[in-house]
């Protein structure tokens, strides 16, 4: 199953080229042979849907159902002995309307994951419109039937070629982005760090959810003392002498540094009294 899924783009590429060949060949047919060719063309469409169902995609059940439906339609075309073009035109129109409706539904479902969904949507609408025309009375002649089968081949060729190239692009991108175990571990750690980070509230900075809040300095005086101590330690590590006794240069009987405006005012009043 994995091998079939990986080679799906190759099959779709082959199917797109085959549909182009069918469209070119149908346009060169004589009007007498057009009704006899409609059955094999629809049968090839049923075969394409069967292979898509075997690929194991999300919509495999839709492809399997359309394969059975188109196979029954092809059998009716092959067994039809009517000398007019009414039955072949209506059955080919049925094929186009169903396939176009499925393309519209799948492209709309994949609009968030596939950037070619708009083109596939347009192709689905074009197929449904062509099928609506084929089911009407205007297509019950040889020349409209030839153009109808030719248009069917061209539309299916474009749809299959676009899908094939898109699948090839996705498979190549998956191979390019394949990471080594070390890089996968790094990406996993980075993703875990992102999930552990919570955005801040209005007016507050963002912070980590599990951050270890170390006790910091309570006052400006403690901040100055800690910074001075760290600076002395770094100077000592650098080999600069004469700084080890820096604490001895500060008299021990100095009053504490005021940390608040009220303390500063009391200190100033004390100095005035001494003077």
N, C-alpha and C positions, 0 to 999 in steps of 0.2 A: 504493500500500500504506500509506503514511504517513497519507493522508487517511482511509482506512478505519479505521485503528487509532485515530486521534484522535476519530473520530465513533462509536466502538464503544459508548460509554456511552449515546449517543442511541438507537442501535438497541436496546440492551438495555432501555432505558426504554420504548420502543415495544412491545417484545416482552412486557414485564411487564404493560403495560396490555392488550395483546391477549389474554394468558392469562387475565386477570381477566374480560374480556368473554366469552371462551370458557366459563369456568367458570359464569358467570351464565346464559349462553344454554343450556348443557347441562342445567342444573337445571330449566329451563322446558320441556324437550322432552317429548313423549309417549313412552311406553315402546316403541312400535313403531319409532321413528326413532333409537333410541339406537345400535343396531348399525351403522347407516349413517354415523353421525357419528364413530365411533372412528377410521376411516381418515384423514379429513382432519385430525383433531386430532394424530395421530401424524405425519402428513406435515408439519404446521406445526412440530413439534418437530425434524424432520429439516432443515427449512429454517433454523431458528435455529442448529443445529449447523454447517451449511455456512457461514453468514456468520461465525460465530466462528472457523472454520478459516481463512477468508480474511483475518482480521484480523492474522494472523502472530504469535500469542502463543506462549508456550513449549509449550503443550499443543495446538498446532494439529493435530498428527497424531491425537490422541485425538478431537478434535472432527470431523475428517474421517472417521475410522473410524465414529464413532457416527452421523454423517450418512448414510453409506452403509447402515449397519445399520438405522437407523430408516426410511429410504426403502424398503428391502426389506420391513420390517414393515408399513408403510403400504400397500404394494402387495398384500401378502397379505390385509390387511383389506378393501381395496377389491374384490379379486377373490373374496372368500369369499361363497359362496351358501348357507351353512348357515343354517337357520332358528332355531337355538338360540344361546344367548349364550356357549357354552363357548369357541369359538375367539376371538371378540373380547375376552373377559375375559382369557384366557390371554396373548394378544399384547399387550394394554395392560399387563398385569402384567409381561411381559417388558420392555417399554419403561421402566416405572417402576423395576424392579430394576436394570437396566443404568445408567440415568441417576442413580439414587440412589447406586450404588456408585462412579460416577465423581466425584460431588460429595464423597463421603466421602474418596476418595483425594486429590483436588486440594486440598481444605480442609486435610487433614493435612499435605500437602506445603508449604502456604503458612502454616503456623501461626506461623512466626517473622517473617513479613513482613506479614501481614494480620490486623488485630485482629478482623475479623468471621468468622474461620475457625471459631469455635465454633458460631455460628449456621448457617453453611453446612453444618457437620458434622451438626447436628441436622436440618436440612432433608433432607440426603442419607439419613440413617437413616430419617426418616419416609417418604420416597419408596420406599426399599427395603422397608420394612415394608408399605406399601400395595400394592406390587407382589407381595409374597409372599401377601398376602390375596387379591389379584385372581386369582392363579394357582390358588387352591384351589377346592373345590366350593361354597363359600358365596357366591361372587360370580357364579354362573351363573344370574342372574335379571335382570329389567329394573331393579328398584329399586336393587339393589347396583351394577349397571352405571352407572346415572345418578350415584350418589354417587361411584363410582370416578372417572369422568371429571371430575366437579366438583372432587374433591380433587386430581386431577392438575393441573388448571388453576390452582388456588389455590397449590399448592406451587411450581409453576414460576414463577408470577407473583411470589411473594415472593423466590425465589432470583434472578430476573433483575433485579428492582427494587433489591435490596441490592447486587448486583454493579455495576449502572449508577451508583448514587449513590457507591459506593466509587471507581469509576474516575473519576468527575467530580471527586471530592475530591482524588484524586492528581494529576489534570491541572491543577487550579487551584493546588494547592500548588506544583507545578513551575513554573508561570508566576510565582507570587509570589516564589519563591526564585531567580528568574533574576537573576544579578548582572552588573554592568557589568564591562568588562575590567579596570578599575583595582581593583575589589573582588575580582575573581577572582585577580588577581596577589597582592593582600594575603593572601587566604585560602591561596593556594598557599605563600607565604612562611611564614605561621604554621604550616602543616602541616609544612613542611620543618624548621622549628625544633623542633617537637614530636618529630619522628623523630630529630633529632640530640641529644636529651636522654636520657640513660641514668639509670635509677633507681639510688640508692645501695645499697650493701651494708648488712647489719645493723650498726648502730653508726657508719656513715659517711654523710655528706650526699650528696645527688644532685649530679651535675655534668654539664656539657656534654661531648660526645664530643671535640669539636675546639676546646676552649678554649685560648687562648694564655696559658700560665702565665708572667706577668711576674715577674722576680726581686724579691722583697720584702726587707725588713730582716731581718737574721739575729739581732740581739739587741735587747733593750729599749732600750739606749742609742742604737742607730741609729734605732729607731722614734721616740724623743723628738727627736733631731736633725732627722729628716726632717719631722716634724710642725711643729717650730719654724720650719724653713726655709719650709715651705708657708704658715704663718701670716704670716711676714714678707713673703712675696711678695704675698699677698692684701692686706695692709695697705698696701703700697706701691702696688698697683694702685688702691686706694681713694683715694689722694692724701694719706694721712697721712704727715707728715714726721717726721724724728727717729728712724726705725727702720732707715735704710739702714746705719748704722754699728753695728748691733747685734752684729755679729761682733767688732768691735774692743773691745767692753766685756768680753769674756771673756779673761782672761789666758792667754797661750799656754803658760805653764809649769805649768798645772794637770795633775795626774796623771790618767790615764784612769779613768773611772768603772768600779768593779768590777761585773762582770756575773754573777758566781757567788758562792755563799756562801763558798767558799774564798778567793776574791779579796777579798771584804769582810773576812774575818777577817785576812788578811795586811795589808790597809790599816789596820785598827784596831791591829794590833800595831806597825806602823810609826809611827803617831801616838803611841802610848805611849812608844816609844823616843825620839822627838823631845822629848816632855815630860820 
